[in-house]
């Protein structure tokens, strides 16, 4: 019987970007975790801060890496909301303090050409959602993400 690989506990700070169009559509990414590729979910773009990086700079960088859309840091509204979440990613048990920022954008195409190597197999697609579509979907939108979207759009 083989031993389970060692788990690594990691604490980090992260930012999430909530892009909203004038028509009140929100961009979400369709993703999976390495441990559960059979369980896709929808989530806002975002990720961890690099050493010495402030939240706005991280939000702009992460959004560009995950969508290929360049943002002006001054266009970010917020912080709107902060929370601490826990999740598993590969061999990591992550405790993440994350802060949300809003940005108003025109609806546009997204490209995944700037994803980090680890994100390529876990990023399945994207969609611009209306509030009505989010209310009606049976697809899994992370609950904490829905709560923030509802606070901003409803």
C-alpha positions as CSV (number, residue, x, y, z in Angstrom):
1,X,0.0,0.0,0.0
2,X,1.5,3.3,-1.0
3,X,1.7,6.3,1.4
4,X,-0.3,9.4,0.7
5,X,1.9,12.3,-0.5
6,X,2.8,14.8,2.2
7,X,0.4,17.8,2.3
8,X,1.9,21.3,2.5
9,X,-0.1,24.0,4.4
10,X,0.2,27.3,2.7
11,X,-1.1,30.8,3.8
12,X,-1.3,33.5,1.2
13,X,-2.9,36.8,0.2
14,X,-4.8,37.0,-3.1
15,X,-7.0,39.3,-5.1
16,X,-10.0,38.6,-7.2
17,X,-11.3,40.8,-10.1
18,X,-15.0,41.2,-10.8
19,X,-15.3,42.6,-14.3
20,X,-18.8,43.9,-15.1
21,X,-20.1,45.3,-18.4
22,X,-22.5,48.2,-18.8
23,X,-25.1,45.6,-19.5
24,X,-24.3,44.1,-16.0
25,X,-22.7,40.9,-17.3
26,X,-19.9,39.4,-15.2
27,X,-16.9,37.5,-16.5
28,X,-16.2,34.1,-14.8
29,X,-13.6,31.5,-15.6
30,X,-14.5,27.8,-15.9
31,X,-11.9,25.8,-13.9
32,X,-11.1,22.5,-12.2
33,X,-8.7,21.6,-9.4
34,X,-5.9,19.1,-10.0
35,X,-7.5,16.8,-7.4
36,X,-11.0,16.9,-8.9
37,X,-10.9,17.4,-12.7
38,X,-14.4,15.9,-12.8
39,X,-15.9,18.7,-10.8
40,X,-15.7,22.0,-12.8
41,X,-16.7,25.3,-11.2
42,X,-17.0,29.0,-12.2
43,X,-14.8,31.6,-10.5
44,X,-13.6,35.2,-10.9
45,X,-10.1,35.8,-12.3
46,X,-7.4,36.4,-9.7
47,X,-4.6,34.9,-7.7
48,X,-1.8,35.3,-5.2
49,X,0.2,38.4,-4.6
50,X,3.9,38.2,-5.3
51,X,6.5,39.3,-2.7
52,X,6.4,43.1,-2.4
53,X,3.4,43.4,-4.7
54,X,0.4,45.5,-3.7
55,X,-3.2,44.4,-4.3
56,X,-3.9,46.6,-7.2
57,X,-0.8,45.6,-9.1
58,X,-1.5,42.0,-8.4
59,X,-5.1,42.4,-9.6
60,X,-3.9,43.9,-12.9
61,X,-1.2,41.2,-13.4
62,X,-3.5,38.3,-12.5
63,X,-6.3,39.6,-14.7
64,X,-3.9,40.0,-17.6
65,X,-2.4,36.5,-17.1
66,X,-5.8,34.8,-16.9
67,X,-7.7,36.8,-19.6
68,X,-5.1,38.7,-21.7
69,X,-7.1,41.9,-21.0
70,X,-5.0,44.8,-19.7
71,X,-6.5,46.9,-16.9
72,X,-5.6,50.3,-15.7
73,X,-5.0,50.0,-11.9
74,X,-6.9,53.3,-11.4
75,X,-10.0,51.7,-13.0
76,X,-10.3,49.2,-10.2
77,X,-13.0,50.0,-7.7
78,X,-12.5,48.7,-4.2
79,X,-11.6,46.8,-2.2
80,X,-15.3,45.7,-2.3
81,X,-15.0,42.7,0.1
82,X,-12.4,40.5,1.8
83,X,-12.7,37.0,3.1
84,X,-10.6,34.1,4.2
85,X,-11.1,30.7,2.5
86,X,-9.5,27.3,2.7
87,X,-9.1,25.0,-0.3
88,X,-6.9,22.2,-1.6
89,X,-4.8,22.6,-4.8
90,X,-2.5,19.8,-5.8
91,X,-0.4,19.0,-2.7
92,X,-1.3,22.2,-1.0
93,X,-3.8,22.9,1.7
94,X,-4.3,26.7,1.2
95,X,-5.6,29.3,3.6
96,X,-6.1,32.3,1.5
97,X,-7.1,35.9,2.5
98,X,-8.5,37.4,-0.6
99,X,-9.8,40.8,-1.6
100,X,-12.2,41.6,-4.4
101,X,-12.0,44.6,-6.8
102,X,-14.6,45.6,-9.4
103,X,-13.7,46.9,-12.9
104,X,-16.2,48.1,-15.5
105,X,-15.3,46.8,-19.0
106,X,-16.9,46.3,-22.3
107,X,-17.6,42.6,-23.0
108,X,-14.7,41.2,-25.0
109,X,-13.0,38.0,-25.9
110,X,-10.7,36.3,-23.5
111,X,-7.4,34.6,-24.4
112,X,-5.6,32.1,-22.2
113,X,-2.2,32.6,-23.9
114,X,-0.6,34.1,-20.7
115,X,-1.7,31.5,-18.2
116,X,0.9,30.1,-15.9
117,X,1.9,26.5,-16.8
118,X,0.1,25.1,-13.8
119,X,-3.1,26.9,-14.8
120,X,-3.3,25.6,-18.4
121,X,-4.8,22.2,-17.7
122,X,-7.1,23.6,-15.0
123,X,-8.7,26.4,-17.0
124,X,-11.4,25.2,-19.2
125,X,-13.1,28.3,-20.6
126,X,-14.9,31.5,-19.8
127,X,-18.3,33.1,-20.0
128,X,-19.9,36.5,-19.6
129,X,-22.9,35.8,-17.3
130,X,-26.0,37.9,-16.7
131,X,-27.6,37.9,-13.3
132,X,-30.6,36.0,-14.6
133,X,-28.3,33.3,-16.0
134,X,-26.4,33.0,-12.7
135,X,-29.7,32.6,-10.9
136,X,-30.9,29.9,-13.3
137,X,-27.8,27.9,-13.8
138,X,-27.3,24.4,-12.4
139,X,-23.6,24.6,-13.1
140,X,-21.4,25.0,-10.0
141,X,-20.5,28.7,-9.3
142,X,-18.4,28.9,-6.1
143,X,-20.7,30.1,-3.3
144,X,-18.4,32.8,-2.1
145,X,-18.2,34.2,-5.6
146,X,-21.9,34.2,-6.0
147,X,-22.3,36.1,-2.7
148,X,-20.0,38.9,-3.9
149,X,-21.6,39.0,-7.4
150,X,-25.0,39.3,-5.8
151,X,-23.8,42.1,-3.5
152,X,-22.5,44.0,-6.4
153,X,-25.0,43.3,-9.2
154,X,-28.3,42.7,-7.5
